[in-house]
Amino acid sequence: MQQIKRVGDKTISSELKHRITIQELSVLADGEGGFIESWDDVETVFAAVYPISAKQVFEYRSVGVDATHIIKVRGDIDISTTE
């Protein structure tokens, strides 16, 4: 993981200025053989958000943006990337 360097005399508390909501994916059967995906709020915390890279994609007359960020939060938050 890339280490983020603080600028100046900022404290960790002053970096945590963005309020983010952590969500969890729920997959429910729709009763007709398919599934419905739903995002449920798990926790809202203050975080420091640092952009790493971004690119804009023009394809089929639409514009999409892929961005990558590092998000720092205080404390322990259990995040799983598997189902």
Secondary structure as UniProt FT lines:
FT   TURN            8..9
FT   HELIX           12..15
FT   STRAND          18..29
FT   STRAND          35..59
FT   TURN            60..61
FT   STRAND          62..73
//
